[in-house]
Amino acid sequence: MKEAIIKSIAAVICVVIVCLTVTSAVGTYNDAALKVAELTGSSSQVSGGNVDSGNVDSGSVDAVTPDAGSDAVTPDAGTDAVTPDAGSDAVTPDAGADTNAPATNNQQAAALTKADVIKLFNTETAKAAKGSYKLTRTGKFVKNINVGSATDTLNGIIKGVDENSDLDSVVGGFLGIKKNPITGTVTNGKLAGDVDAKYMIKGMTLTDADVTSFSVNGNKYTIEVKATTNPTANSAMGRATNDYITFPEVNKSIANEVGNAVKVVEDESKANYKKIIFTATIVDGKITALEYSYSFDATLKLKLAIIGATGTGEAAIAGKYTDIKY
């Protein structure tokens, strides 16, 4: 009898899990040299010749005036005096004189369109998925699992079996929300160990409608994927990652453990995935690192024999892939 009760509780916990799961240029300035023509019979001194962003500040020419009574020859006005044409001899750098310099990474990135960035993610993640890398995934509860008045009862039963466990830790284990992060190593597209394959890099197939925003900062490329409710392989989130759980998967897991005694009422349950963000580090056109995060909240309708219950919860997920080589 006790065993049957524990199995039923485990089933409820699995369902709640679903709730949570289903519920993370610089351009180079050339120094400008200002050359003042040497005036016949006089000398000059340049002042204020600073160069700012390729433009020469207006310089003033201080004429040297001979002392009174000296032998200086004063040319008649308009006869022997040579008046340089204003600006004729001054070399003024063109503000855009360095436009032929090679474009910097920031300039090239700034020229990318949304379509360019989406194509880059789709193309390079498909290659990275077949390569080698290390993965790390962490998760935490934003709002603990709550099944109403049954919460304390379930926690009491769980602690009766293991005093160090509770509803959050049991369900969290199923969802990948643990004290320590999930880690794994992938070699040529093959995942070592018993880590769930859903945490591997997915070759993205995103569309324009799937991406709500993008940004490029140096070699960091970031996109935000449209919020998704009850994700599937054909949803915006499903085209970006496999790190989510569906209600059919949960019901299948429950059935494997306790048969049909507990079920998730799929058409009355909802899991909302939001703030789905991916940031790729791209060097020489290849992804060398990839990070993602999202949060989710869920309302789960459960059916235990003839009794119904509703569970809620919210969690935040973060994952990263490093040392990507392909």
C-alpha positions in Angstrom: 0.0 0.0 0.0 2.8 2.4 1.0 4.6 1.6 -2.3 1.5 2.4 -4.3 1.1 5.7 -2.6 4.7 6.7 -3.2 4.4 5.8 -6.9 1.3 7.9 -7.2 3.1 10.8 -5.5 6.0 10.3 -7.9 3.6 10.6 -10.7 2.2 13.8 -9.5 5.7 15.1 -9.0 6.6 14.2 -12.6 3.6 16.0 -13.8 4.5 19.1 -11.8 7.9 18.9 -13.3 6.4 19.3 -16.6 4.7 22.3 -15.3 8.1 23.8 -14.6 9.7 22.5 -17.6 7.0 23.1 -19.9 6.2 26.4 -17.9 15.4 30.7 -20.3 35.2 52.9 -36.9 37.0 52.9 -34.9 38.6 54.7 -37.8 42.2 55.8 -37.8 42.8 59.5 -37.8 45.7 60.7 -39.9 47.8 63.5 -38.3 47.2 66.6 -40.4 50.2 68.9 -41.0 49.4 72.5 -41.6 51.9 74.2 -43.9 51.9 78.0 -44.1 53.5 79.4 -47.2 56.6 81.5 -46.6 55.8 85.0 -47.3 58.3 87.1 -49.2 60.2 89.4 -46.9 58.5 88.2 -43.7 58.3 85.3 -41.4 55.2 83.7 -39.9 54.2 81.6 -36.9 51.3 79.1 -36.9 49.0 78.9 -33.8 46.0 76.8 -33.1 46.9 74.1 -35.6 45.2 71.2 -33.7 43.6 68.4 -35.7 40.2 67.2 -34.6 38.7 64.2 -36.4 40.6 64.9 -39.6 39.7 68.7 -39.7 42.3 71.4 -39.1 41.2 74.1 -36.6 41.4 77.6 -37.9 45.0 78.8 -37.4 46.0 82.4 -37.1 49.1 83.8 -38.7 51.0 86.3 -36.6 53.0 88.6 -38.8 56.4 89.8 -37.6 56.3 93.6 -37.6 59.7 95.3 -38.0 60.6 97.7 -35.2 59.9 101.3 -36.0 63.0 103.0 -37.4 64.5 99.9 -38.8 65.6 99.4 -42.3 62.5 97.3 -43.1 61.1 98.0 -46.5 57.3 98.6 -46.4 55.8 97.8 -49.8 53.3 100.2 -51.2 49.7 99.0 -50.7 48.6 97.0 -53.7 52.0 97.1 -55.4 54.8 94.9 -54.2 52.9 93.1 -51.4 52.1 89.5 -52.1 48.9 88.6 -50.4 48.4 84.9 -50.4 44.9 83.8 -51.4 42.9 82.8 -48.4 43.5 79.1 -47.8 45.3 78.7 -51.2 48.5 77.4 -49.7 47.0 75.6 -46.7 46.7 71.9 -46.9 43.3 71.0 -45.4 42.7 67.3 -45.0 39.5 66.0 -46.5 37.2 64.9 -43.7 36.7 61.6 -45.5 40.2 61.2 -46.6 40.6 57.8 -44.9 37.5 56.2 -46.3 39.6 53.8 -48.3 41.0 52.3 -45.1 39.9 48.7 -44.4 36.6 48.4 -42.5 36.9 47.4 -38.9 35.0 44.5 -37.4 32.5 46.9 -35.8 31.9 48.6 -39.2 31.3 45.2 -40.9 29.0 44.1 -38.1 27.0 47.3 -38.2 26.3 46.7 -41.8 24.6 43.3 -41.1 20.8 43.1 -41.5 18.4 40.9 -39.4 18.3 38.4 -42.3 22.2 38.3 -42.3 22.3 37.5 -38.6 19.6 34.8 -38.8 21.3 33.2 -41.7 24.6 33.2 -39.8 23.0 31.5 -36.8 21.3 28.9 -38.9 24.4 28.1 -41.0 27.0 28.0 -38.3 25.0 26.2 -35.6 24.3 23.4 -38.2 28.1 23.0 -38.6 28.8 23.4 -34.8 26.2 20.7 -34.0 28.4 18.2 -35.8 31.6 19.4 -34.2 33.2 19.1 -30.8 32.5 21.2 -27.7 31.8 21.3 -24.0 28.3 22.0 -22.6 27.1 23.3 -19.3 23.4 23.8 -18.2 22.1 25.3 -15.0 18.6 25.9 -13.7 16.9 27.5 -10.7 13.4 28.1 -9.4 12.1 31.6 -9.6 8.9 30.5 -8.0 8.9 27.1 -6.2 6.5 24.4 -7.2 3.0 24.9 -5.8 0.2 22.4 -6.0 -2.0 24.3 -3.6 -3.1 22.5 -0.4 -1.4 19.3 -1.6 2.1 20.9 -1.5 2.7 20.4 2.2 1.3 16.9 2.0 3.5 15.9 -0.9 6.6 17.3 0.8 5.8 15.4 4.0 5.5 12.1 2.1 8.7 12.8 0.1 10.7 13.6 3.3 9.3 10.4 4.9 11.3 8.6 2.2 14.3 10.9 2.1 14.6 13.7 4.7 17.0 15.6 2.4 14.5 15.8 -0.5 11.4 17.8 -1.2 9.0 18.6 -4.0 11.4 21.1 -5.5 14.5 18.9 -5.5 12.7 15.8 -6.9 10.9 17.7 -9.6 14.0 19.9 -10.2 16.1 16.8 -10.8 13.8 15.8 -13.6 14.0 19.2 -15.1 17.7 19.6 -14.8 17.4 22.1 -11.9 20.1 20.7 -9.5 22.6 22.0 -7.0 25.4 21.3 -9.5 25.2 22.1 -13.2 24.7 19.5 -15.9 27.9 19.1 -17.9 28.9 17.1 -20.9 31.5 16.7 -23.7 30.6 16.3 -27.4 33.1 14.9 -29.9 32.3 15.1 -33.6 28.6 15.4 -32.8 28.6 12.5 -30.3 27.7 13.1 -26.7 29.6 11.2 -24.1 28.1 9.8 -20.9 24.4 9.7 -19.9 23.6 13.4 -20.4 20.3 14.0 -22.1 20.8 14.7 -25.8 18.3 17.5 -25.8 20.9 19.7 -24.2 23.2 19.5 -27.2 23.6 22.3 -29.8 20.7 22.2 -32.3 21.2 23.2 -36.0 18.9 26.2 -36.0 16.2 26.7 -38.7 14.9 30.1 -37.6 12.7 32.3 -39.8 12.4 36.1 -39.8 9.2 35.8 -37.8 10.9 33.7 -35.1 13.4 36.4 -34.1 12.0 39.5 -32.3 15.3 41.4 -32.1 19.1 41.2 -32.7 22.2 43.0 -31.9 25.9 42.9 -32.8 28.6 44.1 -30.5 32.1 43.3 -31.8 32.2 39.5 -32.2 29.1 39.0 -30.0 26.0 38.3 -32.0 22.7 38.2 -30.0 19.2 37.2 -31.0 15.9 37.0 -29.0 13.5 34.3 -30.1 9.8 34.9 -30.0 8.0 33.7 -26.7 6.5 30.3 -27.2 3.6 28.6 -25.4 3.6 24.8 -25.3 6.6 24.5 -27.7 6.9 21.9 -30.4 9.6 21.1 -33.0 7.7 23.4 -35.4 7.5 26.4 -33.0 9.9 29.3 -32.8 11.6 27.9 -29.7 11.7 24.4 -31.3 13.6 25.7 -34.3 16.3 27.1 -32.0 16.8 24.4 -29.3 15.6 21.0 -28.1 15.9 22.1 -24.4 12.2 22.0 -23.5 9.6 19.3 -22.5 6.2 18.7 -24.0 3.1 17.4 -22.2 3.0 14.2 -24.3 6.6 13.5 -23.1 5.5 14.0 -19.5 2.5 11.7 -19.8 4.7 9.0 -21.4 7.2 9.3 -18.6 4.4 9.0 -16.0 2.9 6.0 -17.7 6.3 4.2 -17.7 6.4 4.7 -13.9 2.8 4.3 -12.6 0.7 3.4 -15.6 -2.4 5.6 -16.3 -3.1 6.4 -12.6 -1.9 10.0 -13.1 -2.1 12.1 -16.3 -1.6 15.6 -17.4 -4.7 17.1 -19.1 -2.8 18.4 -22.1 -5.5 20.7 -23.6 -6.0 22.3 -20.2 -2.3 22.9 -19.3 0.0 25.7 -20.4 3.7 26.3 -20.4 5.0 29.7 -21.4 8.6 30.0 -22.5 9.9 33.6 -22.7 13.0 35.8 -22.8 14.6 33.2 -25.0 18.0 34.6 -25.8 21.0 33.3 -27.7 24.5 34.9 -27.9 27.2 33.6 -30.2 30.8 34.5 -30.2 31.9 34.5 -33.9 35.5 34.6 -35.0 36.6 34.5 -38.6 33.0 33.5 -39.5 32.8 30.5 -37.1 31.0 30.1 -33.8 33.6 29.5 -31.0 31.1 29.8 -28.1 27.3 29.9 -27.7 25.2 30.8 -24.7 21.4 30.7 -24.2 18.9 31.5 -21.5 15.2 31.5 -21.0 12.5 31.4 -18.3 9.2 29.6 -18.2 6.1 29.5 -16.1 3.4 26.9 -16.3 -0.1 26.0 -15.1 -0.5 22.2 -15.1 -3.9 20.5 -14.9 -3.4 17.0 -13.3 -5.7 14.1 -13.0 -5.0 11.6 -10.3 -7.6 8.8 -10.4 -10.9 10.8 -10.0 -9.2 13.7 -8.3 -8.1 16.8 -10.1 -5.3 19.3 -9.1 -3.6 22.3 -10.6 0.1 22.9 -10.2 2.1 26.1 -10.9 5.8 27.0 -11.0 8.4 29.2 -12.6 12.1 28.6 -13.4 15.0 30.1 -15.2 17.4 28.1 -17.4 20.9 29.0 -18.7 23.2 26.9 -20.9 26.5 27.5 -22.7 28.8 25.7 -25.2 32.5 26.4 -25.1 35.6 25.4 -27.0 33.5 24.8 -30.2 35.5 23.4 -33.0 34.3 22.3 -36.5 
